[in-house]
């Protein structure tokens, strides 16, 4: 089963004292790039969270955001009296007003109100780790669904290359006959005597340069292997499919360089176009 590397998931929890939200966004990347954004008082859990996340997401650029909001009873706001007194003193130096008149203005200035620091407990840790697992499950479900659509497109492109290969296979012998006839006609036009045995030896040697049977056999095997890897149970297969796609491209290019036929070249171009679409999809496969 194919999984996409892109996805989004969100899970949340709310009680009388606290509300917690976990969001996971993923993009394609060659390796796992895991970025965690935690509130300051929760950063002691970062290593454990990384250990829990890594074995499940495996690859890609992963951003995990944690948002925690304490309810009024859990996080009482406190007035920073020293800061407020300082602001009032400064303002009274430039305006003849009473402290009571300045107070509504001062309380809107920076650092005049601060929330009491609330440290997380074991219950909050349990809830947060449970939220992470919920979000990961949602994310994997999303990636799997997207992967199924990608698999359909990959199969369609592989079938396109296979059709091109069958077309080339049906035309390759006719192409050799055309080359052989053209050489013989050119030789006759010279009106010179030649050693027929030597001519046939040179002709065989020359035509061997245009032989594409080996490349076609290897290409067919690469296409079969690509489908086998795509349908097996390996969790991370994007890199392996990428290597096979490189081999497919190498054989298509070699066949194209040996084709020496306009109709075959057109088919080779179609095969290359299908391969490029495959490579684009592979960039986003886990």
Secondary structure, DSSP 4 states (H G I P E B T S, - for coil): ---BS-EEEEEEEE-SSEEEEEEEEEE--SSEEEEEE--GGGGGGHHHHHHHHHHHH-SEEEEEEEEEEE-TTTS-EEE-HHHHHHHHHHHHTTS---HHHHHHHHTTSTTSEEEPP----HHHHHHHHHHHHHHHHHHHHHHHHHHHHHHHHHHHHHHHHHHHHHHHHHHHHHHHHHHHHHHHHHHHHHT----HHHHHHHHHHHHHTT--HHHHHHHHHHHHHHHHHHHSS-S--HHHHHHHHHHHHHHHHHHHHHH--HHHHHHHHHHHHHHHHHHHHHTTB-
